[in-house]
Amino acid sequence: MKNKINIKDITSLVLSAGLMLLLMIIVIGDFYVALHENRPVDESVINLLQMAVTGVIGIVAGYLSGKAVESTNGEPQNEIS
C-alpha cells in the first residue's frame, strides 16, 4: 500500500495548524495586554479558546472518519459500504 498525500490531508493540516497558530497569536496578545495594563485576562478570549479547540477536534475527527480505505484493487472505497 502506497502512502500518498492527497488534498484532504493537506487541507486538514492547513486548517488545523492555521487555527492553532491564530489562537496562539490571539491568546499571547491578550495575555501581553493584560500583563501590561494590570488587568485580568478577558473572559471572552478564554471562551474563544475553548470553542476553537473544540473546532480543531471536530476538523481532525471529520478527517479521520472520512478517510478512505484502500480496497484490494487500489480504488478508494468508503468504510461503510
Residue, then its C-alpha position, 0 to 999 in steps of 0.5 A: m500500500k502506497n502512502k500518498i498525500n492527497i488534498k484532504d490531508i493537506t487541507s486538514l493540516v492547513l486548517s488545523a495548524g492555521l487555527m492553532l497558530l491564530l489562537m496562539i497569536i490571539v491568546i499571547g496578545d491578550f495575555y501581553v495586554a493584560l500583563h501590561e495594563n494590570r488587568p485580568v485576562d478577558e473572559s471572552v478570549i478564554n471562551l474563544l479558546q475553548m470553542a476553537v479547540t473544540g473546532v480543531i477536534g471536530i476538523v481532525a475527527g471529520y478527517l479521520s472518519g472520512k478517510a478512505v480505505e484502500s480496497t484490494n484493487g487500489e480504488p478508494q472505497n468508503e468504510i461503510s459500504 
